Amino acid sequence: MPNRLAGILGSLLLAYVLSYALGSWLDRQIPNLVPPVATVDGSTLNTSRYYEEHPDTLPAAQADAEALLDFYTYLDKGGRSAYDNWRTARADLRSSGSAFRLRALELADATNTGKYLSLLLLIVTILLLYGRGLKESRILTPVLYLIIFTGTIALYGNLSAPLFTGALAGFFVLYFAGLRTFLPIYHTEWVRMMRPGLTFSCFILAVMAWRGPELVDYWFWTSQLFRLVLVAVILLTVFFHLSILASVLKAAKMDGITRLFAFGMPLGTALIAIGLVLGLYGDVAGAGLIQINHELVILPPETVAGFNPDTPFVLFFAGVILLILGGIGYFVQKIAR
């Protein structure tokens, strides 16, 4: 218990340091990612900057941009009147303007759907968790975890981001399948390792149930407090997962070095798959990153188009290295023992 308490406190301290570092890094890098003058181009980064810097200034002769700013007013302030203003502006808008802004408006249109479905999934998850519907001994419990994780990812993409949802869901499936396949882990222990993921899922679902999935992106770019809490939740989720994994492998009489090598195999397998999917997607290099950005409208399209098209293969080669080193080290340690 003292070790776990120390880990929790260390995770919280590290979250504060990392969130501060992330904020400082964003302050330095944002001018390199977007034009010096913020515009309403549809991306959450640029549009949130424009909204923060020019809250009372509307773009000239851009009806779709004006409607999008009304939506950001709702994200920022909430309330029925702000939502009605956004819906009125949207109803008066014809389908014209920038394709990227139209995609952003499409996601904004699905806010209510995403909000209520997130609330529903959050309630179902809590009922399953506290109603003993996620017992570790049940065969179907891993499937329920996968449905919850995949549902959270899909709702973040407003149910219209197939590449993003498929890639991330596939990563989790391969990672947890790798844990079960490569390592001496029983079913109940395997399921127990999935439980910390509910912490992150419930947190994201709660935020999305407040004002919709786009609120996650808006708060990420504009709220230091949200970034701090987000980083803390991620670190606590990873800490509890690794804590359970380490205790299970320790119970299997593995020393520290063997446990470290063992962890590299499932992680490497998952990284290989996601790197290949994103790297080989589309007819041209880098199409996977462009498609995911179009699905989520996070960064301006010209910014993502300027990224190195071979970036996904970095994940692939990292996975290959982890799988090879982890596999060799794991089996050499077993033979040595």
C-alpha positions in Angstrom: 0.0 0.0 0.0 2.8 2.6 0.8 4.3 1.9 -2.7 1.0 2.4 -4.4 0.3 5.6 -2.4 3.8 6.8 -3.3 3.1 6.0 -7.0 -0.2 8.0 -6.9 1.5 11.0 -5.3 4.4 10.7 -7.8 1.9 10.5 -10.7 0.1 13.7 -9.5 3.4 15.5 -9.1 4.6 14.4 -12.5 1.2 15.4 -14.0 1.7 19.0 -12.7 5.2 19.1 -14.2 4.1 17.6 -17.5 1.1 19.8 -17.8 3.2 22.9 -17.2 5.8 21.6 -19.7 3.0 20.8 -22.2 1.5 24.3 -21.8 4.9 25.9 -22.3 5.6 23.8 -25.3 2.3 24.6 -26.9 2.9 28.3 -26.3 6.2 28.0 -28.2 5.0 25.6 -31.0 1.6 27.0 -31.8 3.1 30.0 -33.8 5.0 27.4 -35.9 1.8 25.3 -36.5 -0.6 28.0 -37.5 -0.4 31.5 -39.1 0.5 34.3 -36.7 -3.0 35.8 -37.1 -5.7 33.4 -35.9 -8.4 32.6 -38.4 -11.7 30.6 -38.3 -10.5 27.8 -40.6 -12.6 25.1 -38.8 -9.7 23.5 -36.9 -10.2 23.5 -33.1 -6.7 25.0 -32.6 -7.1 28.0 -34.9 -10.8 28.6 -34.2 -10.4 28.5 -30.4 -7.4 30.9 -30.8 -9.6 33.3 -32.8 -12.5 33.0 -30.3 -10.1 33.7 -27.4 -8.4 36.7 -29.1 -11.4 38.2 -30.9 -14.5 37.3 -28.9 -16.6 40.2 -30.3 -15.2 40.3 -33.8 -16.9 38.4 -36.6 -15.1 37.4 -39.8 -16.2 39.5 -42.8 -18.6 37.9 -45.3 -18.0 34.3 -43.9 -21.4 33.0 -42.8 -20.0 29.5 -42.0 -17.3 31.1 -39.8 -19.8 33.2 -38.0 -21.9 30.1 -37.2 -18.9 28.2 -36.0 -18.0 31.1 -33.6 -21.6 30.9 -32.3 -21.0 27.3 -31.6 -17.7 28.1 -29.7 -19.7 30.6 -27.6 -21.9 27.7 -26.6 -18.8 25.6 -25.8 -17.3 28.3 -23.7 -20.3 29.6 -21.8 -23.0 27.0 -22.2 -26.6 27.9 -21.6 -29.8 27.6 -23.6 -29.6 31.0 -25.1 -26.1 30.4 -26.5 -27.2 27.1 -27.9 -30.3 28.7 -29.5 -28.1 31.4 -31.1 -25.9 28.7 -32.6 -28.9 26.7 -33.9 -30.4 29.8 -35.4 -27.2 30.8 -37.1 -26.8 27.2 -38.4 -30.4 27.1 -39.8 -29.8 30.2 -41.8 -26.5 28.9 -43.2 -26.4 27.4 -46.7 -23.9 24.6 -47.3 -21.2 26.7 -48.8 -17.7 27.8 -47.8 -14.5 26.0 -46.8 -14.7 22.2 -46.9 -12.8 22.0 -43.7 -15.1 24.5 -42.0 -18.1 22.5 -43.3 -16.6 19.4 -41.7 -16.3 21.3 -38.4 -19.9 22.4 -38.7 -20.9 18.8 -39.3 -19.3 17.8 -36.1 -20.9 20.7 -34.3 -24.3 19.6 -35.6 -23.8 16.2 -33.9 -23.1 17.8 -30.5 -26.4 16.8 -29.0 -26.2 13.3 -30.3 -22.7 12.9 -28.9 -23.6 14.5 -25.6 -26.5 12.3 -24.9 -24.9 9.1 -26.1 -21.8 9.9 -23.9 -24.1 10.4 -20.9 -25.8 7.1 -21.7 -22.5 5.2 -22.0 -21.2 6.8 -18.8 -24.3 5.7 -16.9 -24.2 2.2 -18.3 -20.5 2.0 -17.5 -21.1 3.1 -13.9 -24.0 0.7 -13.5 -21.9 -2.2 -14.8 -19.0 -1.3 -12.6 -20.9 -0.9 -9.3 -23.5 -3.5 -10.2 -20.9 -6.2 -10.5 -21.5 -6.6 -14.2 -17.7 -6.5 -14.9 -16.6 -9.5 -12.7 -13.1 -10.5 -13.5 -14.1 -14.2 -13.8 -16.6 -13.8 -16.6 -15.7 -14.7 -20.1 -17.5 -11.8 -21.6 -16.1 -9.1 -19.4 -13.1 -8.3 -21.8 -15.7 -7.8 -24.6 -17.6 -5.3 -22.4 -14.4 -3.4 -21.7 -13.6 -3.3 -25.4 -17.1 -2.0 -26.2 -16.8 0.7 -23.6 -13.3 1.8 -24.8 -14.3 1.6 -28.5 -17.6 3.5 -27.7 -15.6 6.3 -26.0 -13.3 6.6 -28.9 -16.1 6.6 -31.4 -18.1 9.2 -29.5 -15.0 11.5 -29.3 -15.1 11.3 -33.1 -18.8 12.1 -33.2 -19.4 8.6 -34.6 -18.0 9.8 -37.9 -14.2 9.1 -37.6 -13.8 5.5 -38.8 -10.0 5.6 -39.3 -9.3 7.2 -36.0 -11.7 4.8 -34.2 -10.5 1.7 -36.0 -6.8 2.5 -35.5 -7.1 3.3 -31.7 -9.5 0.5 -31.0 -7.2 -1.9 -32.9 -4.3 -0.7 -30.8 -6.0 -1.6 -27.6 -7.2 -5.0 -28.9 -3.7 -6.0 -30.1 -2.1 -4.7 -26.9 -4.3 -6.6 -24.5 -4.4 -9.7 -26.8 -0.6 -9.5 -26.7 -0.5 -9.5 -22.9 -2.7 -12.6 -22.9 -0.7 -14.4 -25.6 2.9 -13.6 -24.8 2.8 -13.6 -21.0 1.9 -16.1 -18.3 -1.3 -14.3 -17.3 -4.6 -15.9 -16.2 -8.0 -14.6 -17.3 -8.9 -12.9 -14.1 -5.5 -11.1 -13.9 -5.8 -10.1 -17.6 -9.2 -8.6 -17.0 -8.0 -6.8 -13.9 -5.4 -5.0 -16.1 -8.2 -3.5 -18.2 -10.1 -2.0 -15.3 -7.8 1.2 -15.0 -8.8 2.1 -18.5 -12.3 2.8 -17.1 -10.9 5.8 -15.3 -9.9 7.5 -18.5 -13.0 6.5 -20.3 -15.3 7.8 -17.6 -13.4 11.1 -17.4 -13.7 11.7 -21.2 -17.3 10.6 -21.2 -18.2 13.0 -18.4 -16.6 15.9 -20.3 -18.4 15.0 -23.5 -21.7 14.6 -21.7 -21.3 18.2 -20.5 -21.4 20.0 -23.8 -20.4 17.5 -26.4 -17.2 15.9 -27.8 -15.8 19.2 -29.2 -15.5 20.5 -25.6 -12.6 18.1 -25.1 -10.6 19.8 -27.8 -11.7 23.3 -26.9 -10.7 23.0 -23.3 -7.4 21.3 -24.3 -6.3 24.3 -26.2 -7.7 27.0 -23.9 -7.7 25.6 -20.3 -4.5 24.9 -18.3 -6.6 23.4 -15.5 -8.2 20.9 -18.0 -4.8 19.9 -19.3 -3.6 19.3 -15.8 -6.5 17.1 -15.0 -6.2 15.3 -18.3 -2.6 14.5 -17.9 -3.2 13.4 -14.2 -5.9 11.0 -15.3 -3.7 9.6 -18.1 -0.8 9.1 -15.8 -2.9 7.5 -13.0 -4.5 5.2 -15.6 -1.1 4.1 -16.9 0.3 3.8 -13.3 -2.5 1.5 -12.1 -2.3 -0.6 -15.2 1.5 -1.1 -15.0 1.2 -1.6 -11.2 -1.2 -4.5 -11.7 0.9 -5.9 -14.6 4.1 -5.7 -12.5 2.5 -7.5 -9.5 1.1 -10.2 -11.8 4.5 -10.9 -13.4 6.2 -10.7 -10.0 3.8 -13.4 -8.8 4.9 -15.5 -11.8 8.5 -15.3 -10.3 9.9 -12.9 -12.9 12.7 -10.5 -11.9 12.6 -6.8 -12.7 14.6 -7.1 -16.0 12.5 -9.9 -17.3 9.3 -8.0 -16.5 10.7 -5.0 -18.4 11.5 -7.1 -21.5 8.1 -8.9 -21.2 6.2 -5.6 -21.4 7.9 -4.7 -24.7 6.4 -7.6 -26.7 2.7 -6.7 -26.5 3.4 -3.0 -26.8 5.6 -3.6 -29.8 3.0 -5.7 -31.5 0.4 -3.0 -31.1 2.7 -0.2 -32.4 3.7 -2.3 -35.4 0.0 -2.7 -36.4 -1.0 1.0 -35.9 2.1 2.2 -37.7 1.4 0.0 -40.7 -2.3 1.0 -40.9 -1.5 4.7 -40.8 1.5 4.5 -43.0 -0.1 2.4 -45.8 -3.5 4.1 -45.7 -4.5 5.9 -48.9 -2.8 6.3 -52.2 -0.1 8.8 -51.1 2.2 8.9 -48.1 0.8 10.7 -45.1 -2.8 10.2 -46.2 -3.6 8.5 -42.9 -2.6 11.5 -40.8 -4.5 13.9 -43.1 -7.6 11.7 -42.9 -7.5 11.5 -39.1 -7.1 15.3 -38.9 -10.0 15.7 -41.3 -12.1 13.4 -39.2 -11.3 15.3 -35.9 -10.6 18.8 -37.3 -7.8 19.4 -34.7 -5.1 21.1 -36.7 -5.3 23.2 -39.9 -5.1 21.0 -43.0 -2.1 22.8 -44.4 -0.3 22.2 -41.2 -0.8 18.4 -41.3 0.0 18.4 -45.0 3.4 19.8 -44.1 4.2 16.9 -41.7 6.7 14.2 -42.7 4.6 11.7 -44.5 6.7 8.8 -43.1 5.9 9.7 -39.5 3.6 6.7 -39.0 6.4 4.4 -39.9 8.3 5.7 -36.8 5.7 3.9 -34.8 6.2 0.8 -36.9 10.0 0.7 -36.5 9.6 1.5 -32.8 7.3 -1.5 -32.5 9.7 -3.7 -34.4 12.6 -2.7 -32.0 10.4 -3.3 -28.9 9.2 -6.6 -30.2 12.6 -7.9 -31.1 14.5 -6.6 -28.0 11.6 -7.6 -25.7 11.3 -11.1 -27.2 15.0 -11.8 -27.1 15.5 -10.3 -23.6 12.5 -12.1 -22.2 13.4 -15.6 -23.5 17.1 -15.2 -22.7 16.2 -14.3 -19.1 13.9 -17.3 -18.9 16.6 -19.6 -20.2 19.2 -18.0 -17.8 16.8 -18.7 -14.9 
